[in-house]
């Protein structure tokens, strides 16, 4: 075989090796990209869970605070004289009744 005949084979094997190297690099980068997407999706889900949890805790605190106020209104309403409760002429009594309806 002549040197001219060997050069295309060497060139072909070098090109084939370069193609394999590039395919491996592409495969690694593809895996890294998929991992990054999965990590971001997990992060997004975790943030959403934390957001939902914080919203739920805030609602719970608000309801508990309002329950204390409503209990105070009910105790004040129960404390008033039964005769006064029958009269709708008292403006503050009407306010109590309206407030306790909610």
Secondary structure, DSSP 8 states (H G I E B T S, - for coil): --HHHHHHHHHHHHHHHHHHHHHHHHHHHHHHHHHHHHHHHHHHHHHHHHHHHHHHHHHHHHHHHHHHHHHHHHHHHHHS-HHHHH-S--HHHHHHHHHHH-
